[in-house]
Amino acid sequence: MDSSSLTRTLSGAGTLRAPSQKHIRARNTRETGGPNYPLLFLLTMFCLTFLQFMRVLQVYYSSLYCKTVVQIRGVMNKRQTKAPIGFRPSEKLEQDILDVAELHSIADKRLGKPSPYMRLATSEDVRLWTSSPYIALAARHFLYVGPNGDFIYSRVERLRLNTGLNELPASLDMKHPKLQAYIAQCPKEVGIADFLRSRWKCAKFVLRANGEVLDRRDDETGITSKSVLLSCGRPVGHEVSREVFTVLEDYVQWSHGDGDQERTDSVEINVDVPTLDLEICVVIDERLYRETADSRRPIFDRRALHFELQTAEGQRFAKDVPDELIVKFSNVVPQERKPGRDYLERLQEVQAAWKKACGGFADVGYPAPPFPKRAYFYRLRVARQNPGLRNAITWPRPERPRNPVDEAT
């Protein structure tokens, strides 16, 4: 070995080198025994599960947020597009509302808007319909005036009970003008009470529920009116049918010539409870006017009906029916020529009402006469009416015939 080789060997042996990363990892591996693979696997699964849970939570809250936004937008759109509760009255009605509101001292004169009065009137109307012991969901009134002046009348009301009732009242009164006429023609040998009581040929009252008869009564002691209490015993919310059937002999008010102060006869339909779908049908046998001039025969039109306040001694306050309340209006007179389609349709409607009325009379044991071959008809349907009103349908008074006719012919 030469001197140069010896120098290189000694210099290399005396030099200290730093360990590399590879040597360090190898040394750690030898000391720890290798990586912990199960722990790494558990940590990895936990992270994946947590990420998946966060993703599901994000989707849920995103859908909930979108649904809430849609609902809020829908409510806002409804508020923006929903028409306000109100109506457009005619100029006369608007002025009447302002006058009444000013009378109540609750009108805003500066703005000319009776909002407080309208709120008061609406709340009173709602209270009336909700606080009444019962309301009529439908009321059907049918009157047939026979050739001899008899009144055959039926009233069927479908009532909904707002309170539980053990008894339900039902009544019927004679009108005052005809009562005076009865008293005037009463024979001297007959007492007035007995004579008036004999005018009632039939006065039956029936209460039904789902077609089942709950009670059936007849007031045999009433003189100028008939009144009974029908056993009900139904809870709140139930519907019952209150039916009245009556026949009054010679109830027509006859004409006594041109000197009559009152030239019209009438039927008066009192509204005692809040009523929906009020129907009035009047049929007058043409033979009632067999001795009356043609110029004084009935021609039913809108002027034949007027409203009265029951508590104002029959004072009329409206001669015409408000158009917004009329559902159906028909007036039919006998036709000499071949009847048209419109006449036949109206005739069928009246005949259907007649058939229902006759079925009710047959049920209470009174044989109703056959449908007249020729008659005057009046049929009206009104959407709603509040209690306190009287619907009076008028027609000209006929001349009293000399001889009665057989109604069965």
TAQUI-V64624 format. One record per residue. N is the residue number from 1. RES is the residue in three letters. PHI is phi in degrees with one decimal (999 if undefined). Layout:
n=N res=RES phi=PHI
n=N res=RES phi=PHI
//
This chain:
n=1 res=MET phi=999
n=2 res=ASP phi=-83.2
n=3 res=SER phi=-69.6
n=4 res=SER phi=-69.7
n=5 res=SER phi=-66.6
n=6 res=LEU phi=-63.6
n=7 res=THR phi=-64.7
n=8 res=ARG phi=-64.7
n=9 res=THR phi=-67.3
n=10 res=LEU phi=-68.8
n=11 res=SER phi=-68.2
n=12 res=GLY phi=-70.9
n=13 res=ALA phi=-74.3
n=14 res=GLY phi=-88.0
n=15 res=THR phi=-95.3
n=16 res=LEU phi=-99.9
n=17 res=ARG phi=-100.7
n=18 res=ALA phi=-75.4
n=19 res=PRO phi=-68.0
n=20 res=SER phi=-81.0
n=21 res=GLN phi=-63.9
n=22 res=LYS phi=-62.6
n=23 res=HIS phi=-66.0
n=24 res=ILE phi=-63.9
n=25 res=ARG phi=-63.8
n=26 res=ALA phi=-64.9
n=27 res=ARG phi=-64.4
n=28 res=ASN phi=-63.3
n=29 res=THR phi=-64.1
n=30 res=ARG phi=-65.9
n=31 res=GLU phi=-77.8
n=32 res=THR phi=-91.7
n=33 res=GLY phi=86.8
n=34 res=GLY phi=109.3
n=35 res=PRO phi=-66.8
n=36 res=ASN phi=-91.3
n=37 res=TYR phi=-65.5
n=38 res=PRO phi=-60.6
n=39 res=LEU phi=-65.9
n=40 res=LEU phi=-63.1
n=41 res=PHE phi=-65.8
n=42 res=LEU phi=-65.2
n=43 res=LEU phi=-63.2
n=44 res=THR phi=-64.6
n=45 res=MET phi=-65.0
n=46 res=PHE phi=-62.3
n=47 res=CYS phi=-64.2
n=48 res=LEU phi=-64.1
n=49 res=THR phi=-64.2
n=50 res=PHE phi=-62.9
n=51 res=LEU phi=-63.7
n=52 res=GLN phi=-65.5
n=53 res=PHE phi=-63.8
n=54 res=MET phi=-64.7
n=55 res=ARG phi=-67.2
n=56 res=VAL phi=-62.6
n=57 res=LEU phi=-62.5
n=58 res=GLN phi=-65.4
n=59 res=VAL phi=-63.9
n=60 res=TYR phi=-62.7
n=61 res=TYR phi=-69.6
n=62 res=SER phi=-67.2
n=63 res=SER phi=-66.0
n=64 res=LEU phi=-63.5
n=65 res=TYR phi=-64.4
n=66 res=CYS phi=-63.3
n=67 res=LYS phi=-63.9
n=68 res=THR phi=-63.9
n=69 res=VAL phi=-63.0
n=70 res=VAL phi=-63.0
n=71 res=GLN phi=-63.3
n=72 res=ILE phi=-63.5
n=73 res=ARG phi=-64.0
n=74 res=GLY phi=-63.1
n=75 res=VAL phi=-63.0
n=76 res=MET phi=-65.0
n=77 res=ASN phi=-66.3
n=78 res=LYS phi=-63.1
n=79 res=ARG phi=-64.0
n=80 res=GLN phi=-80.9
n=81 res=THR phi=-98.5
n=82 res=LYS phi=-67.5
n=83 res=ALA phi=-69.9
n=84 res=PRO phi=-67.7
n=85 res=ILE phi=-70.7
n=86 res=GLY phi=173.1
n=87 res=PHE phi=-154.4
n=88 res=ARG phi=-110.4
n=89 res=PRO phi=-75.0
n=90 res=SER phi=-68.9
n=91 res=GLU phi=-61.2
n=92 res=LYS phi=-66.3
n=93 res=LEU phi=-65.7
n=94 res=GLU phi=-62.6
n=95 res=GLN phi=-67.0
n=96 res=ASP phi=-63.2
n=97 res=ILE phi=-62.9
n=98 res=LEU phi=-63.9
n=99 res=ASP phi=-64.8
n=100 res=VAL phi=-67.3
n=101 res=ALA phi=-63.0
n=102 res=GLU phi=-67.6
n=103 res=LEU phi=-62.2
n=104 res=HIS phi=-80.1
n=105 res=SER phi=60.1
n=106 res=ILE phi=-129.2
n=107 res=ALA phi=-90.8
n=108 res=ASP phi=-87.8
n=109 res=LYS phi=-66.1
n=110 res=ARG phi=-67.3
n=111 res=LEU phi=-93.2
n=112 res=GLY phi=71.0
n=113 res=LYS phi=-117.4
n=114 res=PRO phi=-88.9
n=115 res=SER phi=-57.6
n=116 res=PRO phi=-58.8
n=117 res=TYR phi=-65.7
n=118 res=MET phi=-63.9
n=119 res=ARG phi=-64.1
n=120 res=LEU phi=-64.6
n=121 res=ALA phi=-64.0
n=122 res=THR phi=-66.4
n=123 res=SER phi=-64.8
n=124 res=GLU phi=-65.8
n=125 res=ASP phi=-66.6
n=126 res=VAL phi=-63.6
n=127 res=ARG phi=-63.0
n=128 res=LEU phi=-62.3
n=129 res=TRP phi=-76.0
n=130 res=THR phi=-93.3
n=131 res=SER phi=-97.2
n=132 res=SER phi=-65.0
n=133 res=PRO phi=-55.7
n=134 res=TYR phi=-158.4
n=135 res=ILE phi=-126.6
n=136 res=ALA phi=-97.7
n=137 res=LEU phi=-76.3
n=138 res=ALA phi=-162.1
n=139 res=ALA phi=-140.7
n=140 res=ARG phi=-118.4
n=141 res=HIS phi=-113.0
n=142 res=PHE phi=-129.3
n=143 res=LEU phi=-130.0
n=144 res=TYR phi=-117.6
n=145 res=VAL phi=-102.3
n=146 res=GLY phi=-76.9
n=147 res=PRO phi=-67.5
n=148 res=ASN phi=-102.9
n=149 res=GLY phi=94.3
n=150 res=ASP phi=-78.5
n=151 res=PHE phi=-104.3
n=152 res=ILE phi=-113.9
n=153 res=TYR phi=-128.0
n=154 res=SER phi=-132.6
n=155 res=ARG phi=-137.1
n=156 res=VAL phi=-125.4
n=157 res=GLU phi=-120.6
n=158 res=ARG phi=-96.2
n=159 res=LEU phi=-105.4
n=160 res=ARG phi=-110.3
n=161 res=LEU phi=-83.2
n=162 res=ASN phi=-88.3
n=163 res=THR phi=-137.2
n=164 res=GLY phi=-70.4
n=165 res=LEU phi=-123.6
n=166 res=ASN phi=-86.3
n=167 res=GLU phi=-136.0
n=168 res=LEU phi=-123.7
n=169 res=PRO phi=-77.2
n=170 res=ALA phi=-149.0
n=171 res=SER phi=-151.8
n=172 res=LEU phi=-154.8
n=173 res=ASP phi=-121.7
n=174 res=MET phi=-74.3
n=175 res=LYS phi=-77.6
n=176 res=HIS phi=-61.5
n=177 res=PRO phi=-59.2
n=178 res=LYS phi=-72.5
n=179 res=LEU phi=-61.1
n=180 res=GLN phi=-63.9
n=181 res=ALA phi=-67.2
n=182 res=TYR phi=-60.1
n=183 res=ILE phi=-62.5
n=184 res=ALA phi=-67.0
n=185 res=GLN phi=-98.3
n=186 res=CYS phi=-68.1
n=187 res=PRO phi=-62.5
n=188 res=LYS phi=-67.0
n=189 res=GLU phi=-78.6
n=190 res=VAL phi=-116.5
n=191 res=GLY phi=-66.1
n=192 res=ILE phi=-62.7
n=193 res=ALA phi=-63.4
n=194 res=ASP phi=-65.3
n=195 res=PHE phi=-65.8
n=196 res=LEU phi=-65.3
n=197 res=ARG phi=-66.8
n=198 res=SER phi=-73.1
n=199 res=ARG phi=-72.5
n=200 res=TRP phi=-81.5
n=201 res=LYS phi=-85.3
n=202 res=CYS phi=-159.3
n=203 res=ALA phi=-153.7
n=204 res=LYS phi=-114.4
n=205 res=PHE phi=-128.2
n=206 res=VAL phi=-133.9
n=207 res=LEU phi=-124.3
n=208 res=ARG phi=-126.2
n=209 res=ALA phi=-146.5
n=210 res=ASN phi=55.5
n=211 res=GLY phi=82.0
n=212 res=GLU phi=-91.5
n=213 res=VAL phi=-76.4
n=214 res=LEU phi=-85.6
n=215 res=ASP phi=-160.3
n=216 res=ARG phi=-144.6
n=217 res=ARG phi=-138.9
n=218 res=ASP phi=-142.7
n=219 res=ASP phi=-89.6
n=220 res=GLU phi=-92.9
n=221 res=THR phi=-100.9
n=222 res=GLY phi=-62.8
n=223 res=ILE phi=-105.7
n=224 res=THR phi=-100.6
n=225 res=SER phi=-152.6
n=226 res=LYS phi=-123.3
n=227 res=SER phi=-148.0
n=228 res=VAL phi=-140.8
n=229 res=LEU phi=-116.1
n=230 res=LEU phi=-94.3
n=231 res=SER phi=-68.4
n=232 res=CYS phi=-113.1
n=233 res=GLY phi=64.7
n=234 res=ARG phi=-111.5
n=235 res=PRO phi=-79.5
n=236 res=VAL phi=-63.3
n=237 res=GLY phi=92.1
n=238 res=HIS phi=-78.0
n=239 res=GLU phi=-110.7
n=240 res=VAL phi=-132.5
n=241 res=SER phi=-114.7
n=242 res=ARG phi=-101.1
n=243 res=GLU phi=-122.8
n=244 res=VAL phi=-128.7
n=245 res=PHE phi=-130.5
n=246 res=THR phi=-145.0
n=247 res=VAL phi=-132.7
n=248 res=LEU phi=-115.8
n=249 res=GLU phi=-79.3
n=250 res=ASP phi=52.7
n=251 res=TYR phi=-90.2
n=252 res=VAL phi=-66.9
n=253 res=GLN phi=-91.1
n=254 res=TRP phi=-86.6
n=255 res=SER phi=-84.7
n=256 res=HIS phi=-118.0
n=257 res=GLY phi=102.3
n=258 res=ASP phi=-71.1
n=259 res=GLY phi=-84.4
n=260 res=ASP phi=-66.2
n=261 res=GLN phi=-76.4
n=262 res=GLU phi=-115.4
n=263 res=ARG phi=-102.5
n=264 res=THR phi=-122.5
n=265 res=ASP phi=-108.1
n=266 res=SER phi=-159.2
n=267 res=VAL phi=-117.8
n=268 res=GLU phi=-114.7
n=269 res=ILE phi=-104.7
n=270 res=ASN phi=-85.8
n=271 res=VAL phi=-104.6
n=272 res=ASP phi=-100.9
n=273 res=VAL phi=-134.1
n=274 res=PRO phi=-55.4
n=275 res=THR phi=-128.7
n=276 res=LEU phi=-111.7
n=277 res=ASP phi=51.0
n=278 res=LEU phi=-86.7
n=279 res=GLU phi=-122.9
n=280 res=ILE phi=-126.0
n=281 res=CYS phi=-129.2
n=282 res=VAL phi=-122.1
n=283 res=VAL phi=-124.1
n=284 res=ILE phi=-116.6
n=285 res=ASP phi=-62.8
n=286 res=GLU phi=-63.3
n=287 res=ARG phi=-66.7
n=288 res=LEU phi=-62.1
n=289 res=TYR phi=-104.6
n=290 res=ARG phi=-67.0
n=291 res=GLU phi=-120.5
n=292 res=THR phi=-114.2
n=293 res=ALA phi=-61.3
n=294 res=ASP phi=-60.0
n=295 res=SER phi=-68.2
n=296 res=ARG phi=-111.5
n=297 res=ARG phi=-84.9
n=298 res=PRO phi=-71.1
n=299 res=ILE phi=-126.6
n=300 res=PHE phi=-72.5
n=301 res=ASP phi=-147.5
n=302 res=ARG phi=-63.0
n=303 res=ARG phi=-74.7
n=304 res=ALA phi=-73.9
n=305 res=LEU phi=-113.6
n=306 res=HIS phi=-142.8
n=307 res=PHE phi=-97.1
n=308 res=GLU phi=-135.2
n=309 res=LEU phi=-89.0
n=310 res=GLN phi=-64.0
n=311 res=THR phi=-96.7
n=312 res=ALA phi=-119.9
n=313 res=GLU phi=54.7
n=314 res=GLY phi=71.6
n=315 res=GLN phi=-71.6
n=316 res=ARG phi=-80.0
n=317 res=PHE phi=-123.8
n=318 res=ALA phi=-156.7
n=319 res=LYS phi=-88.6
n=320 res=ASP phi=-112.1
n=321 res=VAL phi=-80.8
n=322 res=PRO phi=-59.7
n=323 res=ASP phi=-61.5
n=324 res=GLU phi=-70.0
n=325 res=LEU phi=-96.8
n=326 res=ILE phi=-79.4
n=327 res=VAL phi=-98.3
n=328 res=LYS phi=-146.9
n=329 res=PHE phi=-136.4
n=330 res=SER phi=-140.0
n=331 res=ASN phi=-133.2
n=332 res=VAL phi=-129.4
n=333 res=VAL phi=-123.5
n=334 res=PRO phi=-58.5
n=335 res=GLN phi=-113.4
n=336 res=GLU phi=-75.2
n=337 res=ARG phi=-83.4
n=338 res=LYS phi=-64.6
n=339 res=PRO phi=-65.7
n=340 res=GLY phi=-85.6
n=341 res=ARG phi=-65.4
n=342 res=ASP phi=-63.9
n=343 res=TYR phi=-62.7
n=344 res=LEU phi=-66.3
n=345 res=GLU phi=-63.8
n=346 res=ARG phi=-67.3
n=347 res=LEU phi=-63.1
n=348 res=GLN phi=-64.6
n=349 res=GLU phi=-63.4
n=350 res=VAL phi=-68.1
n=351 res=GLN phi=-63.9
n=352 res=ALA phi=-65.1
n=353 res=ALA phi=-64.3
n=354 res=TRP phi=-63.2
n=355 res=LYS phi=-62.7
n=356 res=LYS phi=-64.4
n=357 res=ALA phi=-64.3
n=358 res=CYS phi=-64.7
n=359 res=GLY phi=-62.5
n=360 res=GLY phi=-66.9
n=361 res=PHE phi=-66.5
n=362 res=ALA phi=-64.6
n=363 res=ASP phi=-67.6
n=364 res=VAL phi=-93.6
n=365 res=GLY phi=89.7
n=366 res=TYR phi=-117.4
n=367 res=PRO phi=-75.8
n=368 res=ALA phi=-78.2
n=369 res=PRO phi=-69.4
n=370 res=PRO phi=-69.0
n=371 res=PHE phi=-65.1
n=372 res=PRO phi=-66.1
n=373 res=LYS phi=-70.1
n=374 res=ARG phi=-135.6
n=375 res=ALA phi=-156.9
n=376 res=TYR phi=-99.6
n=377 res=PHE phi=-123.1
n=378 res=TYR phi=-144.1
n=379 res=ARG phi=-137.5
n=380 res=LEU phi=-138.3
n=381 res=ARG phi=-126.1
n=382 res=VAL phi=-118.9
n=383 res=ALA phi=-65.0
n=384 res=ARG phi=-159.3
n=385 res=GLN phi=-150.6
n=386 res=ASN phi=-91.9
n=387 res=PRO phi=-64.5
n=388 res=GLY phi=104.1
n=389 res=LEU phi=-100.2
n=390 res=ARG phi=-127.0
n=391 res=ASN phi=-93.4
n=392 res=ALA phi=-111.1
n=393 res=ILE phi=-104.4
n=394 res=THR phi=-113.6
n=395 res=TRP phi=-154.6
n=396 res=PRO phi=-63.7
n=397 res=ARG phi=-71.9
n=398 res=PRO phi=-88.2
n=399 res=GLU phi=-76.5
n=400 res=ARG phi=-68.9
n=401 res=PRO phi=-67.7
n=402 res=ARG phi=-72.9
n=403 res=ASN phi=-125.9
n=404 res=PRO phi=-70.6
n=405 res=VAL phi=-118.1
n=406 res=ASP phi=-84.2
n=407 res=GLU phi=-70.0
n=408 res=ALA phi=-75.5
n=409 res=THR phi=-94.5
//
